């Protein structure tokens, strides 16, 4: 048992006796911000088809799932 104690003292150096380790608490400074930018270019639209496809197209050229 004394060998284990000596090993712990040797491995820890003076940090076991000095007790200089203090846990640091990091408090959150705020909430994350989500920024949404409108897409550049022509406005578009989309359709969800019954077969699982997603069709994305500009408003000037509408499409169907057929």
MDAnalysis code that builds the backbone (N, CA, C; Angstrom):
import MDAnalysis as mda
import numpy as np

u = mda.Universe.empty(198, n_residues=66, atom_resindex=np.repeat(np.arange(66), 3), trajectory=True)
u.add_TopologyAttr("name", ["N", "CA", "C"] * 66)
u.add_TopologyAttr("resid", np.arange(1, 67))
u.add_TopologyAttr("resname", ["UNK", "UNK", "UNK", "UNK", "UNK", "UNK", "UNK", "UNK", "UNK", "UNK", "UNK", "UNK", "UNK", "UNK", "UNK", "UNK", "UNK", "UNK", "UNK", "UNK", "UNK", "UNK", "UNK", "UNK", "UNK", "UNK", "UNK", "UNK", "UNK", "UNK", "UNK", "UNK", "UNK", "UNK", "UNK", "UNK", "UNK", "UNK", "UNK", "UNK", "UNK", "UNK", "UNK", "UNK", "UNK", "UNK", "UNK", "UNK", "UNK", "UNK", "UNK", "UNK", "UNK", "UNK", "UNK", "UNK", "UNK", "UNK", "UNK", "UNK", "UNK", "UNK", "UNK", "UNK", "UNK", "UNK"])
u.atoms.positions = np.array([
    [0.830, -1.194, 0.000],
    [0.000, 0.000, 0.000],
    [0.871, 1.253, 0.000],
    [1.969, 1.213, 0.717],
    [2.844, 2.383, 0.760],
    [3.519, 2.597, -0.592],
    [3.763, 1.497, -1.343],
    [4.349, 1.661, -2.672],
    [3.374, 2.392, -3.605],
    [2.095, 2.086, -3.501],
    [1.096, 2.759, -4.312],
    [1.015, 4.244, -3.960],
    [1.074, 4.558, -2.687],
    [1.037, 5.943, -2.255],
    [2.262, 6.702, -2.754],
    [3.430, 6.087, -2.686],
    [4.655, 6.730, -3.168],
    [4.582, 6.931, -4.684],
    [4.010, 5.951, -5.395],
    [3.876, 6.072, -6.838],
    [2.937, 7.221, -7.207],
    [1.842, 7.356, -6.482],
    [0.916, 8.451, -6.746],
    [1.544, 9.807, -6.456],
    [2.309, 9.897, -5.410],
    [2.985, 11.167, -5.076],
    [4.022, 11.500, -6.128],
    [4.781, 10.492, -6.583],
    [5.806, 10.733, -7.592],
    [5.176, 11.102, -8.941],
    [4.089, 10.464, -9.292],
    [3.453, 10.746, -10.572],
    [2.780, 12.116, -10.566],
    [2.220, 12.505, -9.437],
    [1.507, 13.770, -9.360],
    [2.405, 14.951, -9.097],
    [3.609, 14.722, -8.640],
    [4.501, 15.832, -8.308],
    [3.944, 16.606, -7.137],
    [4.018, 17.903, -7.210],
    [3.531, 18.733, -6.114],
    [2.055, 19.065, -6.268],
    [1.434, 18.642, -7.381],
    [0.035, 19.022, -7.593],
    [-0.897, 18.342, -6.588],
    [-0.478, 17.194, -6.018],
    [-1.326, 16.552, -5.021],
    [-1.350, 17.347, -3.724],
    [-0.248, 17.976, -3.404],
    [-0.179, 18.721, -2.149],
    [-0.637, 20.166, -2.325],
    [-0.411, 20.736, -3.482],
    [-0.722, 22.145, -3.669],
    [-2.211, 22.376, -3.906],
    [-2.897, 21.382, -4.401],
    [-4.329, 21.491, -4.690],
    [-4.625, 22.703, -5.565],
    [-3.804, 22.892, -6.582],
    [-3.969, 24.059, -7.443],
    [-4.989, 23.821, -8.551],
    [-5.446, 22.598, -8.716],
    [-6.422, 22.312, -9.766],
    [-7.798, 22.772, -9.330],
    [-8.405, 23.605, -10.159],
    [-9.757, 24.058, -9.884],
    [-10.570, 23.880, -11.152],
    [-11.698, 23.198, -11.088],
    [-12.503, 23.040, -12.296],
    [-13.044, 24.389, -12.758],
    [-13.077, 24.559, -14.078],
    [-13.559, 25.816, -14.629],
    [-14.974, 25.624, -15.142],
    [-15.814, 26.566, -14.818],
    [-17.206, 26.521, -15.237],
    [-17.377, 27.511, -16.373],
    [-17.878, 27.022, -17.505],
    [-18.125, 27.886, -18.655],
    [-19.631, 28.051, -18.799],
    [-20.093, 29.242, -18.506],
    [-21.514, 29.515, -18.640],
    [-21.801, 29.989, -20.059],
    [-22.920, 29.569, -20.619],
    [-23.236, 30.020, -21.977],
    [-23.469, 31.525, -21.996],
    [-22.965, 32.171, -23.040],
    [-23.077, 33.623, -23.126],
    [-24.346, 34.065, -23.856],
    [-25.007, 33.148, -24.520],
    [-26.222, 33.516, -25.243],
    [-26.719, 32.339, -26.049],
    [-27.678, 32.618, -26.887],
    [-28.250, 31.581, -27.718],
    [-27.694, 31.711, -29.133],
    [-27.575, 30.603, -29.863],
    [-27.096, 30.703, -31.242],
    [-28.093, 31.463, -32.099],
    [-27.579, 32.142, -33.091],
    [-28.412, 32.949, -33.974],
    [-28.493, 32.266, -35.330],
    [-29.685, 32.127, -35.842],
    [-29.888, 31.561, -37.167],
    [-30.243, 32.701, -38.106],
    [-29.448, 32.854, -39.165],
    [-29.666, 33.927, -40.125],
    [-30.122, 33.293, -41.428],
    [-31.234, 33.764, -41.956],
    [-31.777, 33.251, -43.210],
    [-31.646, 34.333, -44.264],
    [-30.958, 34.011, -45.356],
    [-30.807, 34.941, -46.470],
    [-31.681, 34.468, -47.614],
    [-32.429, 35.371, -48.234],
    [-33.232, 34.956, -49.396],
    [-32.305, 34.570, -50.552],
    [-32.674, 33.555, -51.321],
    [-31.813, 33.140, -52.430],
    [-31.750, 34.206, -53.512],
    [-30.606, 34.269, -54.167],
    [-30.438, 35.230, -55.255],
    [-30.976, 34.603, -56.535],
    [-31.421, 35.427, -57.436],
    [-31.917, 34.924, -58.704],
    [-33.430, 34.890, -58.740],
    [-33.934, 34.080, -59.645],
    [-35.378, 33.999, -59.867],
    [-36.051, 33.212, -58.754],
    [-37.228, 33.677, -58.270],
    [-37.942, 32.919, -57.245],
    [-38.402, 31.570, -57.802],
    [-38.462, 30.578, -56.916],
    [-38.837, 29.250, -57.362],
    [-39.896, 28.617, -56.493],
    [-40.232, 27.386, -56.835],
    [-41.223, 26.628, -56.101],
    [-40.814, 25.161, -56.176],
    [-41.517, 24.299, -55.463],
    [-41.212, 22.874, -55.507],
    [-42.496, 22.075, -55.378],
    [-42.422, 20.810, -55.816],
    [-43.540, 19.877, -55.714],
    [-42.995, 18.569, -55.147],
    [-43.724, 17.996, -54.191],
    [-43.402, 16.677, -53.668],
    [-44.259, 15.664, -54.409],
    [-43.616, 14.796, -55.166],
    [-44.341, 13.798, -55.943],
    [-44.659, 12.579, -55.085],
    [-45.670, 11.801, -55.503],
    [-46.071, 10.610, -54.754],
    [-44.992, 9.538, -54.744],
    [-44.118, 9.524, -55.778],
    [-43.066, 8.512, -55.840],
    [-41.815, 8.905, -55.049],
    [-41.851, 10.037, -54.335],
    [-40.747, 10.438, -53.474],
    [-39.827, 11.484, -54.083],
    [-40.049, 11.814, -55.352],
    [-39.210, 12.837, -55.977],
    [-39.601, 14.227, -55.494],
    [-38.637, 15.119, -55.531],
    [-38.883, 16.527, -55.229],
    [-38.483, 17.315, -56.464],
    [-39.430, 17.982, -57.071],
    [-39.156, 18.786, -58.259],
    [-39.034, 20.245, -57.844],
    [-37.894, 20.857, -58.144],
    [-37.651, 22.273, -57.840],
    [-37.548, 22.987, -59.181],
    [-38.266, 24.095, -59.318],
    [-38.304, 24.783, -60.599],
    [-38.555, 26.266, -60.379],
    [-38.179, 27.099, -61.353],
    [-38.487, 28.530, -61.243],
    [-39.981, 28.752, -61.475],
    [-40.512, 29.832, -60.942],
    [-41.949, 30.126, -61.072],
    [-42.371, 30.329, -62.522],
    [-41.454, 30.769, -63.360],
    [-41.813, 31.025, -64.757],
    [-41.953, 29.722, -65.552],
    [-41.459, 28.589, -65.032],
    [-41.546, 27.299, -65.731],
    [-42.081, 26.230, -64.784],
    [-43.370, 26.253, -64.445],
    [-43.912, 25.270, -63.515],
    [-43.855, 23.858, -64.096],
    [-43.722, 22.869, -63.230],
    [-43.640, 21.469, -63.640],
    [-44.675, 20.655, -62.888],
    [-44.941, 19.449, -63.412],
    [-45.844, 18.514, -62.743],
    [-45.107, 17.202, -62.533],
    [-45.667, 16.340, -61.736],
    [-45.033, 15.052, -61.415],
    [-45.261, 13.987, -62.481],
    [-45.955, 14.306, -63.577],
    [-46.277, 13.290, -64.584],
    [-45.061, 12.780, -65.315],
])
